[in-house]
Amino acid sequence: MSVFRFFENLSDPQAYNQKHHFLDIVFLVVSAVISGANSWTEIKLFGELHLDWLRKYRPFECGIPVDDTIARVIKHIEPQAFNEVFLNFINEIRTQQGREVIAIDGKTLRHSFNPETQSALHSVTVWSQSRGLILSQKKSSGKQNEQQAVMEIIDSFCLKNAVVTVDAMNTQKKIAEKIIEKKGDYVMPLKKNHRQFQSEVEAYFHKISRDCPEMFETFEEVNAERRRIDERYYRKLKVSDWLSKAEEWKGIKSVLEVCRKRSDNGKESQEKVFYISSLDVDIQILAKCVRGHWEVENKAHWVLDVVYKEDECAVTDEWGAENLAILRRLALNLARLHPKKQSMKGKLTAAGWSDEFRDELLLGV
């Protein structure tokens, strides 16, 4: 399946560029970002070095445009149009595979800080644990406004048979209600932003431990990796009338206690976190949802930072930075979908060096 066919319906927003064809520039930018380019200058350099390959698919009658022209074209495309391309691509490859765990998490691009607006690009990423793919991205006007972006993302998705996980900042009654409204379920951490309810849940676990410990459903897991050992102990209880604050949360059915112990090269640490959920299911399913949320950091944000060097991207114009961020997430999905057993960094390097591998990623040939 050629990913570029999803871009063919993009229209030139201003039709100001007569020398270079609009879709030539779009194809150049998509190909360059897939191959690791991270600035307008790098995109231009990629084009100059791979012009013969590019001309296999587009005419490029006037050669490669200068970097200012590339920037001017891309930053005038509304990010919503680029995001629709992304979503159309994702929707075509998504297939239902039982209960889907979807993690929603925010990320700020540090080097995208714009001195004129005194802000950096902050975007919210939607990650599918079961598919290992980024499902969507939405810009928010700063981390403090992330909740509105999360609400809009939830509103745009079909969540039937899906479980949504969020970080503590987005553990909000309105978000829980929206997820239930969209036929989904949620697993949310309780922290300081809901101190009274957190204290009540903690007291509930203490009471049951003392009076009726057989009510607990428990599970534990241990992961050892080199000199680091992670232990996680889970205890689950059904919601009861004893929890007076629970009625304020739409659909809530269970509460979960997670104790994490880590030994890292002799250094010990311990943390206890409480979760609320609209699910009353086997505790191992809830444990999988909790673990799944960490994947958006380890498999999406980390790869974008370390492999695709996203935080080093110094593009500061608002739409340009957002459009390149969307394309990097598309690149990550294409790399994950490719069957070759190789690291993300290896696939990125291969796309930059090998015309044949780039063909496979972009055009499915």
GULUMLO-911370 format. One record per residue (C-alpha): residue in three letters; x, y, z; chain. Coordinates in nm, 4 decimals. Example, Ala and Ser with C-alpha at 12.3 -4.5 7.8 and 13.67 -1.06 7.14 Angstrom:
! residues 2
ROLUM  code         u         v         w  unit
ROLUM   ALA    1.2300   -0.4500    0.7800     A
ROLUM   SER    1.3670   -0.1060    0.7140     A
! end
This chain:
! residues 365
ROLUM  code         u         v         w  unit
ROLUM   MET    0.0000    0.0000    0.0000     A
ROLUM   SER    0.1479    0.3337   -0.1058     A
ROLUM   VAL    0.1288    0.5858    0.1765     A
ROLUM   PHE    0.1719    0.8751   -0.0663     A
ROLUM   ARG   -0.1654    0.8169   -0.2301     A
ROLUM   PHE   -0.3189    0.9554    0.0909     A
ROLUM   PHE   -0.1431    1.2872    0.0219     A
ROLUM   GLU   -0.2695    1.3233   -0.3347     A
ROLUM   ASN   -0.5882    1.5022   -0.2285     A
ROLUM   LEU   -0.3963    1.7752   -0.0470     A
ROLUM   SER   -0.4435    2.1084   -0.2188     A
ROLUM   ASP   -0.1975    2.3945   -0.2459     A
ROLUM   PRO   -0.3423    2.6409    0.0092     A
ROLUM   GLN   -0.2270    2.9527   -0.1752     A
ROLUM   ALA   -0.1157    2.8309   -0.5177     A
ROLUM   TYR    0.1596    3.0939   -0.5011     A
ROLUM   ASN    0.4392    2.8650   -0.6128     A
ROLUM   GLN    0.4462    2.8441   -0.9925     A
ROLUM   LYS    0.7998    2.7143   -1.0433     A
ROLUM   HIS    0.7739    2.3945   -0.8356     A
ROLUM   HIS    0.4735    2.1635   -0.8346     A
ROLUM   PHE    0.3008    2.1488   -0.4956     A
ROLUM   LEU    0.2887    1.7673   -0.4784     A
ROLUM   ASP    0.6558    1.7474   -0.5782     A
ROLUM   ILE    0.7398    1.9423   -0.2634     A
ROLUM   VAL    0.5060    1.7343   -0.0469     A
ROLUM   PHE    0.6567    1.4106   -0.1795     A
ROLUM   LEU    1.0072    1.5465   -0.1172     A
ROLUM   VAL    0.9271    1.6397    0.2436     A
ROLUM   VAL    0.7520    1.3108    0.3240     A
ROLUM   SER    1.0390    1.1088    0.1751     A
ROLUM   ALA    1.3047    1.3147    0.3522     A
ROLUM   VAL    1.1392    1.2941    0.6942     A
ROLUM   ILE    1.0975    0.9165    0.6560     A
ROLUM   SER    1.4723    0.9103    0.5873     A
ROLUM   GLY    1.5607    1.1094    0.8997     A
ROLUM   ALA    1.5674    1.4716    0.7794     A
ROLUM   ASN    1.4866    1.7098    1.0635     A
ROLUM   SER    1.5057    2.0617    0.9156     A
ROLUM   TRP    1.4298    2.2469    0.5936     A
ROLUM   THR    1.8013    2.2469    0.5072     A
ROLUM   GLU    1.8274    1.8703    0.5586     A
ROLUM   ILE    1.5161    1.8158    0.3453     A
ROLUM   LYS    1.6721    2.0189    0.0629     A
ROLUM   LEU    1.9991    1.8228    0.0950     A
ROLUM   PHE    1.8112    1.4928    0.0835     A
ROLUM   GLY    1.6408    1.6066   -0.2361     A
ROLUM   GLU    1.9662    1.7065   -0.4038     A
ROLUM   LEU    2.1292    1.3731   -0.3171     A
ROLUM   HIS    1.8292    1.1616   -0.4203     A
ROLUM   LEU    1.6899    1.3560   -0.7167     A
ROLUM   ASP    1.7113    1.0581   -0.9529     A
ROLUM   TRP    1.5136    0.8448   -0.7080     A
ROLUM   LEU    1.2536    1.1188   -0.6542     A
ROLUM   ARG    1.2035    1.1504   -1.0312     A
ROLUM   LYS    1.0946    0.7868   -1.0472     A
ROLUM   TYR    0.7676    0.9016   -0.8885     A
ROLUM   ARG    0.7327    1.2770   -0.9504     A
ROLUM   PRO    0.8590    1.4977   -1.2382     A
ROLUM   PHE    1.0603    1.7589   -1.0408     A
ROLUM   GLU    1.0950    1.9495   -1.3689     A
ROLUM   CYS    1.2729    2.2408   -1.2007     A
ROLUM   GLY    1.4851    2.0320   -0.9694     A
ROLUM   ILE    1.4858    2.0722   -0.5916     A
ROLUM   PRO    1.3513    2.3994   -0.4458     A
ROLUM   VAL    1.5568    2.6022   -0.1992     A
ROLUM   ASP    1.4914    2.5440    0.1695     A
ROLUM   ASP    1.2988    2.8719    0.2095     A
ROLUM   THR    1.0538    2.7613   -0.0596     A
ROLUM   ILE    1.0099    2.4197    0.1038     A
ROLUM   ALA    0.9422    2.5868    0.4394     A
ROLUM   ARG    0.6998    2.8386    0.2896     A
ROLUM   VAL    0.4911    2.5670    0.1231     A
ROLUM   ILE    0.4726    2.3304    0.4213     A
ROLUM   LYS    0.4044    2.5957    0.6850     A
ROLUM   HIS    0.1035    2.7185    0.4847     A
ROLUM   ILE   -0.0666    2.3778    0.4864     A
ROLUM   GLU   -0.3185    2.3616    0.7695     A
ROLUM   PRO   -0.2071    2.0919    1.0170     A
ROLUM   GLN   -0.5655    1.9652    1.0230     A
ROLUM   ALA   -0.5277    1.8698    0.6557     A
ROLUM   PHE   -0.2029    1.6816    0.7269     A
ROLUM   ASN   -0.3629    1.5163    1.0284     A
ROLUM   GLU   -0.6562    1.3975    0.8162     A
ROLUM   VAL   -0.4059    1.2287    0.5838     A
ROLUM   PHE   -0.2521    1.0622    0.8888     A
ROLUM   LEU   -0.5909    0.9457    1.0203     A
ROLUM   ASN   -0.7065    0.8164    0.6807     A
ROLUM   PHE   -0.3898    0.6082    0.6594     A
ROLUM   ILE   -0.4346    0.4737    1.0143     A
ROLUM   ASN   -0.8041    0.3950    0.9676     A
ROLUM   GLU   -0.7297    0.1873    0.6589     A
ROLUM   ILE   -0.4782   -0.0336    0.8378     A
ROLUM   ARG   -0.6612   -0.0605    1.1702     A
ROLUM   THR   -0.8406   -0.3875    1.2302     A
ROLUM   GLN   -1.0319   -0.4802    1.5411     A
ROLUM   GLN   -0.8342   -0.7233    1.7569     A
ROLUM   GLY   -1.0384   -0.7621    2.0743     A
ROLUM   ARG   -1.0100   -0.5062    2.3526     A
ROLUM   GLU   -0.7759   -0.2245    2.2512     A
ROLUM   VAL   -0.5728   -0.0297    2.5074     A
ROLUM   ILE   -0.5242    0.3325    2.4013     A
ROLUM   ALA   -0.2810    0.5570    2.5884     A
ROLUM   ILE   -0.3163    0.9358    2.5618     A
ROLUM   ASP   -0.0147    1.1430    2.6640     A
ROLUM   GLY    0.1339    1.4858    2.5968     A
ROLUM   LYS    0.4806    1.5909    2.4804     A
ROLUM   THR    0.6540    1.9288    2.4386     A
ROLUM   LEU    0.9174    1.9869    2.1691     A
ROLUM   ARG    1.1775    2.1855    2.3621     A
ROLUM   HIS    1.3665    2.3259    2.0612     A
ROLUM   SER    1.0468    2.4439    1.8918     A
ROLUM   PHE    1.0251    2.7397    2.1347     A
ROLUM   ASN    0.9124    3.0508    1.9495     A
ROLUM   PRO    1.0348    3.3762    2.1103     A
ROLUM   GLU    0.7515    3.5729    1.9498     A
ROLUM   THR    0.4745    3.3618    2.1035     A
ROLUM   GLN    0.6848    3.2633    2.4088     A
ROLUM   SER    0.5755    2.9011    2.3665     A
ROLUM   ALA    0.6889    2.5670    2.2281     A
ROLUM   LEU    0.4844    2.3108    2.0379     A
ROLUM   HIS    0.2960    2.0849    2.2798     A
ROLUM   SER    0.1110    1.7932    2.1258     A
ROLUM   VAL   -0.1015    1.5079    2.2551     A
ROLUM   THR   -0.0272    1.1622    2.1171     A
ROLUM   VAL   -0.2674    0.8669    2.1025     A
ROLUM   TRP   -0.0880    0.5315    2.1205     A
ROLUM   SER   -0.2402    0.1873    2.0547     A
ROLUM   GLN   -0.0758   -0.0665    2.2835     A
ROLUM   SER   -0.2220   -0.3660    2.1004     A
ROLUM   ARG   -0.1036   -0.2481    1.7573     A
ROLUM   GLY    0.2120   -0.0626    1.8549     A
ROLUM   LEU    0.1040    0.2367    1.6437     A
ROLUM   ILE    0.0444    0.6060    1.6941     A
ROLUM   LEU   -0.3240    0.6581    1.6148     A
ROLUM   SER   -0.3428    1.0353    1.6280     A
ROLUM   GLN   -0.1744    1.3576    1.7312     A
ROLUM   LYS   -0.3283    1.6882    1.8281     A
ROLUM   LYS   -0.1617    2.0164    1.9149     A
ROLUM   SER   -0.2577    2.1855    2.2407     A
ROLUM   SER   -0.1846    2.5458    2.3320     A
ROLUM   GLY    0.0591    2.4544    2.6069     A
ROLUM   LYS    0.0609    2.1764    2.8625     A
ROLUM   GLN   -0.1847    2.3680    3.0799     A
ROLUM   ASN   -0.4482    2.3341    2.8040     A
ROLUM   GLU   -0.3837    1.9671    2.7333     A
ROLUM   GLN   -0.7182    1.8561    2.8803     A
ROLUM   GLN   -0.9155    2.0323    2.6062     A
ROLUM   ALA   -0.7059    1.8584    2.3398     A
ROLUM   VAL   -0.7689    1.5235    2.5115     A
ROLUM   MET   -1.1440    1.5905    2.5127     A
ROLUM   GLU   -1.1379    1.6697    2.1402     A
ROLUM   ILE   -0.9345    1.3569    2.0631     A
ROLUM   ILE   -1.1748    1.1346    2.2569     A
ROLUM   ASP   -1.4672    1.2955    2.0770     A
ROLUM   SER   -1.3127    1.2106    1.7380     A
ROLUM   PHE   -1.2578    0.8387    1.8079     A
ROLUM   CYS   -1.4818    0.5359    1.8121     A
ROLUM   LEU   -1.3968    0.3878    2.1534     A
ROLUM   LYS   -1.6238    0.0855    2.1526     A
ROLUM   ASN   -1.4314   -0.2073    2.3039     A
ROLUM   ALA   -1.1386    0.0226    2.3877     A
ROLUM   VAL   -0.9772    0.1103    2.7204     A
ROLUM   VAL   -0.8328    0.4612    2.7495     A
ROLUM   THR   -0.5438    0.5361    2.9848     A
ROLUM   VAL   -0.4207    0.8856    3.0701     A
ROLUM   ASP   -0.1647    1.0464    3.2989     A
ROLUM   ALA   -0.2637    1.1976    3.6339     A
ROLUM   MET   -0.3144    1.5484    3.4946     A
ROLUM   ASN   -0.5914    1.4161    3.2689     A
ROLUM   THR   -0.7651    1.2179    3.5428     A
ROLUM   GLN   -1.0706    1.4407    3.5273     A
ROLUM   LYS   -1.4417    1.3757    3.5768     A
ROLUM   LYS   -1.5298    1.5358    3.2436     A
ROLUM   ILE   -1.2780    1.3140    3.0604     A
ROLUM   ALA   -1.4089    0.9993    3.2320     A
ROLUM   GLU   -1.7639    1.0995    3.1394     A
ROLUM   LYS   -1.6655    1.1633    2.7761     A
ROLUM   ILE   -1.4982    0.8205    2.7486     A
ROLUM   ILE   -1.8106    0.6462    2.8825     A
ROLUM   GLU   -2.0264    0.8553    2.6477     A
ROLUM   LYS   -1.8143    0.7263    2.3564     A
ROLUM   LYS   -1.8749    0.3623    2.4678     A
ROLUM   GLY   -1.5204    0.3168    2.5984     A
ROLUM   ASP   -1.3689    0.2340    2.9367     A
ROLUM   TYR   -1.0948    0.4028    3.1365     A
ROLUM   VAL   -0.8078    0.3353    3.3755     A
ROLUM   MET   -0.6876    0.6558    3.5457     A
ROLUM   PRO   -0.4265    0.7271    3.8156     A
ROLUM   LEU   -0.5299    0.9174    4.1276     A
ROLUM   LYS   -0.2692    1.1619    4.2533     A
ROLUM   LYS   -0.2455    1.5010    4.4222     A
ROLUM   ASN   -0.4928    1.6714    4.1896     A
ROLUM   HIS   -0.7665    1.4622    4.3579     A
ROLUM   ARG   -0.6203    1.4474    4.7055     A
ROLUM   GLN   -0.9487    1.3889    4.8941     A
ROLUM   PHE   -1.0560    1.0984    4.6737     A
ROLUM   GLN   -0.7023    0.9576    4.6774     A
ROLUM   SER   -0.7017    0.9651    5.0593     A
ROLUM   GLU   -1.0440    0.8020    5.0685     A
ROLUM   VAL   -0.9318    0.5197    4.8365     A
ROLUM   GLU   -0.6164    0.4681    5.0432     A
ROLUM   ALA   -0.8257    0.4466    5.3615     A
ROLUM   TYR   -1.0583    0.1983    5.1881     A
ROLUM   PHE   -0.7666   -0.0317    5.1079     A
ROLUM   HIS   -0.6412   -0.0006    5.4663     A
ROLUM   LYS   -0.9862   -0.0879    5.6046     A
ROLUM   ILE   -1.0249   -0.3962    5.3828     A
ROLUM   SER   -0.6687   -0.5090    5.4649     A
ROLUM   ARG   -0.7601   -0.4973    5.8324     A
ROLUM   ASP   -1.1176   -0.6257    5.8268     A
ROLUM   CYS   -1.1648   -0.8458    5.5206     A
ROLUM   PRO   -0.8429   -0.9167    5.3230     A
ROLUM   GLU   -1.0055   -1.2022    5.1312     A
ROLUM   MET   -1.1940   -0.9385    4.9301     A
ROLUM   PHE   -0.8752   -0.8431    4.7459     A
ROLUM   GLU   -0.7947   -0.9689    4.3993     A
ROLUM   THR   -0.4153   -0.9710    4.3724     A
ROLUM   PHE   -0.1445   -1.0082    4.1104     A
ROLUM   GLU    0.2301   -0.9571    4.1051     A
ROLUM   GLU    0.4985   -0.9509    3.8394     A
ROLUM   VAL    0.8758   -0.9230    3.8374     A
ROLUM   ASN    1.0902   -0.8039    3.5463     A
ROLUM   ALA    1.4674   -0.8382    3.5600     A
ROLUM   GLU    1.6886   -0.6635    3.3055     A
ROLUM   ARG    2.0651   -0.6519    3.3530     A
ROLUM   ARG    2.1189   -0.4894    3.6919     A
ROLUM   ARG    1.7641   -0.3568    3.7252     A
ROLUM   ILE    1.4781   -0.5441    3.8880     A
ROLUM   ASP    1.1209   -0.4116    3.8740     A
ROLUM   GLU    0.8563   -0.5611    4.1010     A
ROLUM   ARG    0.4895   -0.4639    4.0785     A
ROLUM   TYR    0.2213   -0.5699    4.3232     A
ROLUM   TYR   -0.1427   -0.5129    4.2337     A
ROLUM   ARG   -0.4517   -0.5223    4.4572     A
ROLUM   LYS   -0.8017   -0.4621    4.3239     A
ROLUM   LEU   -1.1326   -0.3906    4.4950     A
ROLUM   LYS   -1.4809   -0.3343    4.3628     A
ROLUM   VAL   -1.6242    0.0086    4.4318     A
ROLUM   SER   -1.8628    0.0129    4.7288     A
ROLUM   ASP   -2.0828    0.2681    4.9048     A
ROLUM   TRP   -1.7961    0.3240    5.1495     A
ROLUM   LEU   -1.6314    0.5386    4.8803     A
ROLUM   SER   -1.8478    0.8508    4.8958     A
ROLUM   LYS   -1.6512    1.0323    4.6240     A
ROLUM   ALA   -1.6869    0.7473    4.3739     A
ROLUM   GLU   -2.0356    0.8530    4.2676     A
ROLUM   GLU   -1.8842    1.1669    4.1143     A
ROLUM   TRP   -1.7013    0.9546    3.8545     A
ROLUM   LYS   -1.9121    0.8293    3.5638     A
ROLUM   GLY   -1.9038    0.4518    3.5221     A
ROLUM   ILE   -1.6526    0.3766    3.7994     A
ROLUM   LYS   -1.6543    0.0091    3.9039     A
ROLUM   SER   -1.3176   -0.0721    4.0591     A
ROLUM   VAL   -1.0130    0.0749    4.2314     A
ROLUM   LEU   -0.6593   -0.0535    4.2004     A
ROLUM   GLU   -0.3483   -0.0216    4.4158     A
ROLUM   VAL   -0.0119   -0.0591    4.2428     A
ROLUM   CYS    0.3088   -0.0829    4.4474     A
ROLUM   ARG    0.6245   -0.0553    4.2399     A
ROLUM   LYS    0.9635   -0.1514    4.3775     A
ROLUM   ARG    1.2787   -0.0976    4.1758     A
ROLUM   SER    1.6364   -0.2007    4.2369     A
ROLUM   ASP    1.8678   -0.0310    3.9872     A
ROLUM   ASN    2.2356   -0.1161    4.0303     A
ROLUM   GLY    2.1889   -0.1336    4.4064     A
ROLUM   LYS    1.9735    0.1803    4.4353     A
ROLUM   GLU    1.6279    0.1082    4.5798     A
ROLUM   SER    1.3074    0.3038    4.5122     A
ROLUM   GLN    0.9410    0.2455    4.5890     A
ROLUM   GLU    0.6143    0.4066    4.4805     A
ROLUM   LYS    0.2469    0.3432    4.5453     A
ROLUM   VAL   -0.0194    0.4674    4.3028     A
ROLUM   PHE   -0.3972    0.4239    4.3129     A
ROLUM   TYR   -0.6090    0.3907    3.9987     A
ROLUM   ILE   -0.9799    0.4127    3.9257     A
ROLUM   SER   -1.1469    0.2200    3.6441     A
ROLUM   SER   -1.4808    0.1688    3.4747     A
ROLUM   LEU   -1.3821   -0.1970    3.4301     A
ROLUM   ASP   -1.4583   -0.4772    3.6723     A
ROLUM   VAL   -1.2458   -0.7432    3.5065     A
ROLUM   ASP   -0.9631   -0.9800    3.5924     A
ROLUM   ILE   -0.6837   -0.7910    3.7660     A
ROLUM   GLN   -0.4290   -0.9019    3.5064     A
ROLUM   ILE   -0.6224   -0.7078    3.2418     A
ROLUM   LEU   -0.6020   -0.3940    3.4549     A
ROLUM   ALA   -0.2304   -0.4558    3.5130     A
ROLUM   LYS   -0.1820   -0.4763    3.1367     A
ROLUM   CYS   -0.3606   -0.1421    3.0946     A
ROLUM   VAL   -0.1361    0.0231    3.3551     A
ROLUM   ARG    0.1777   -0.1146    3.1905     A
ROLUM   GLY    0.0432   -0.0192    2.8498     A
ROLUM   HIS    0.0372    0.3494    2.9371     A
ROLUM   TRP    0.4110    0.3500    2.9999     A
ROLUM   GLU    0.4606    0.2328    2.6406     A
ROLUM   VAL    0.3677    0.5738    2.5017     A
ROLUM   GLU    0.6788    0.7058    2.6787     A
ROLUM   ASN    0.9056    0.4117    2.5976     A
ROLUM   LYS    0.7940    0.3256    2.2447     A
ROLUM   ALA    0.6640    0.6553    2.1061     A
ROLUM   HIS    0.8113    0.9596    2.2833     A
ROLUM   TRP    1.1496    0.7941    2.3455     A
ROLUM   VAL    1.1861    0.6774    1.9852     A
ROLUM   LEU    1.0887    1.0206    1.8533     A
ROLUM   ASP    1.3478    1.1836    2.0806     A
ROLUM   VAL    1.6375    0.9415    2.0471     A
ROLUM   VAL    1.5954    0.7882    1.7023     A
ROLUM   TYR    1.4155    1.0647    1.5112     A
ROLUM   LYS    1.5821    1.3410    1.7215     A
ROLUM   GLU    1.2506    1.5228    1.7544     A
ROLUM   ASP    1.3617    1.7445    2.0427     A
ROLUM   GLU    1.6495    1.8720    1.8283     A
ROLUM   CYS    1.4121    2.0016    1.5625     A
ROLUM   ALA    1.4508    2.3798    1.5665     A
ROLUM   VAL    1.1607    2.4589    1.3311     A
ROLUM   THR    0.9756    2.7312    1.5215     A
ROLUM   ASP    0.6952    2.8478    1.2909     A
ROLUM   GLU    0.3728    2.7071    1.4293     A
ROLUM   TRP    0.2267    2.5154    1.1349     A
ROLUM   GLY    0.5645    2.4056    1.0025     A
ROLUM   ALA    0.6655    2.2518    1.3364     A
ROLUM   GLU    0.3291    2.0820    1.3774     A
ROLUM   ASN    0.3284    1.9381    1.0245     A
ROLUM   LEU    0.6793    1.7960    1.0653     A
ROLUM   ALA    0.5722    1.6431    1.3983     A
ROLUM   ILE    0.2802    1.4700    1.2231     A
ROLUM   LEU    0.5137    1.3356    0.9543     A
ROLUM   ARG    0.7575    1.2003    1.2143     A
ROLUM   ARG    0.4731    1.0045    1.3723     A
ROLUM   LEU    0.3779    0.8726    1.0309     A
ROLUM   ALA    0.7411    0.7672    0.9848     A
ROLUM   LEU    0.7381    0.5848    1.3176     A
ROLUM   ASN    0.4248    0.3929    1.2170     A
ROLUM   LEU    0.5694    0.2987    0.8775     A
ROLUM   ALA    0.8866    0.1719    1.0426     A
ROLUM   ARG    0.6898   -0.0361    1.2944     A
ROLUM   LEU    0.4682   -0.1813    1.0229     A
ROLUM   HIS    0.7641   -0.2955    0.8139     A
ROLUM   PRO    0.8242   -0.6677    0.8837     A
ROLUM   LYS    1.2035   -0.6450    0.8848     A
ROLUM   LYS    1.3423   -0.7440    1.2254     A
ROLUM   GLN    1.5521   -0.4379    1.2942     A
ROLUM   SER    1.5624   -0.1542    1.5455     A
ROLUM   MET    1.3832    0.1731    1.4751     A
ROLUM   LYS    1.7203    0.3445    1.4381     A
ROLUM   GLY    1.8301    0.0746    1.1948     A
ROLUM   LYS    1.5180    0.1218    0.9832     A
ROLUM   LEU    1.5641    0.4994    0.9782     A
ROLUM   THR    1.9254    0.4569    0.8686     A
ROLUM   ALA    1.8228    0.2060    0.6025     A
ROLUM   ALA    1.5589    0.4457    0.4658     A
ROLUM   GLY    1.8230    0.7172    0.4354     A
ROLUM   TRP    2.0812    0.4950    0.2672     A
ROLUM   SER    1.8786    0.2485    0.0624     A
ROLUM   ASP    1.6440    0.3512   -0.2184     A
ROLUM   GLU    1.5033   -0.0002   -0.2174     A
ROLUM   PHE    1.4152    0.0063    0.1536     A
ROLUM   ARG    1.2666    0.3554    0.1199     A
ROLUM   ASP    1.0494    0.2211   -0.1630     A
ROLUM   GLU    0.9237   -0.0507    0.0704     A
ROLUM   LEU    0.8396    0.1922    0.3513     A
ROLUM   LEU    0.6747    0.4644    0.1444     A
ROLUM   LEU    0.5266    0.2835   -0.1494     A
ROLUM   GLY    0.4853   -0.0757   -0.0408     A
ROLUM   VAL    0.7001   -0.2057   -0.3273     A
! end
